[in-house]
Amino acid sequence: MTTAYHPWGRVDADGTVYVRTADGERVIGSWQAGSPEEIKERIVAEAEQIAAEATHWKSSGERMRELLEEWKSAPHAERAAEAVLWKRLSAARNAFTKRRKAYFATLEAEREDVRVRKEKLCADAEALSGSTEWGPTTSTFRELMRQWKAAGRADRDAEAELWKRFRAAQDKFFAARAEVFSAKDAALREHAEAKQQLLDQAQALLPVTDFRSARSTLRGIQERWEQIGAVPRDSREHLEAGLRRVEDAVRKAEEAQWRRSNPEALARAEDTVAQLRSTIAQLEEQLAKARDRGDARAERTAEEALTARRAWLTEAEHTLAEFSQ
């Protein structure tokens, strides 16, 4: 095969296709041996495939330009055949250009729609940036961020500018919230320290020996406790449980004193002791008589009854003794 020449370039003997440029020749492809009509049919077929199927627009556009350069460098085919092939090549190039333009037009419309949606999200975020409704506004910002991510991307410049606005609105709100929460947390820690001091004073009342004095002191502690206010969550249970234990101890001491000073309860306790003592005396007399007459069954019954009544008397005397303390 001899080298084929063309004003635009040449095809070497080994099938290498060169294009002539201001800087010299540049290799743009190769073609297999065959008639000029067959090298150009291949070029057209590839161009038509690109026009119909290509989605990688940059690389496909570059390849389409290379095919045009190959066409220009390839030997001329018969005039009629070359005209038909050139018409097909031109149609493929036009179809590719139309598809690419349509794609980018659609893409541009989609990006404009995204820009409009994100513009609104920015406006919503900016309107909320000065809110002090910390809980609800935090939830709203979380939802706005979800919508932002789902919206897609606008063009590069618009996306960067919109994100800058959206982020600035977020940062303003969360910085203010963090400042308030930090101050609140410091105050809560101070409250916890103050309540711990009160709890130490309350626990010093245990064990309760004078319920009236303990009750008066505890009432003052409780009033100051309520005035202090809230504490951090991680301290709350420890402090509240400690104070409840002291309150329970003072209440039980007061109830015990009330029982001891209740005339009706004292009378019932005295009456119970008296009745049990009388019953025990009667049972002791029955036991003695049973032994005298040798009635083993009656003796056993009297001993069992005595054992039970003496145990009851011990408990009743203990209860009665509490009233005198």
Sequence and secondary structure as in RCSB ss.txt:
>XXXX:A:sequence
MTTAYHPWGRVDADGTVYVRTADGERVIGSWQAGSPEEIKERIVAEAEQIAAEATHWKSSGERMRELLEEWKSAP
HAERAAEAVLWKRLSAARNAFTKRRKAYFATLEAEREDVRVRKEKLCADAEALSGSTEWGPTTSTFRELMRQWKA
AGRADRDAEAELWKRFRAAQDKFFAARAEVFSAKDAALREHAEAKQQLLDQAQALLPVTDFRSARSTLRGIQERW
EQIGAVPRDSREHLEAGLRRVEDAVRKAEEAQWRRSNPEALARAEDTVAQLRSTIAQLEEQLAKARDRGDARAER
TAEEALTARRAWLTEAEHTLAEFSQ
>XXXX:A:secstr
   EEETTEEE TTSEEEEEETTEEEEEEE  SS HHHHHHHHHHHHHHHHHH   HHHHHHHHHHHHHHHHHS 
   HHHHHHHHHHHHHHHHHHHHHHHHHHHHHHHHHHHHHHHHHHHHHHHHHHTT   HHHHHHHHHHHHHHHHH
T    HHHHHHHHHHHHHHHHHHHHHHHHHHHHHHHHHHHHHHHHHHHHHHHHTT S S HHHHHHHHHHHHHHH
HHH    HHHHHHHHHHHHHHHHHHHHHHHHHHHHH HHHHHHHHHHHHHHHHHHHHHHHHHHHHHHHT HHHHH
HHHHHHHHHHHHHHHHHHHHHHHT 
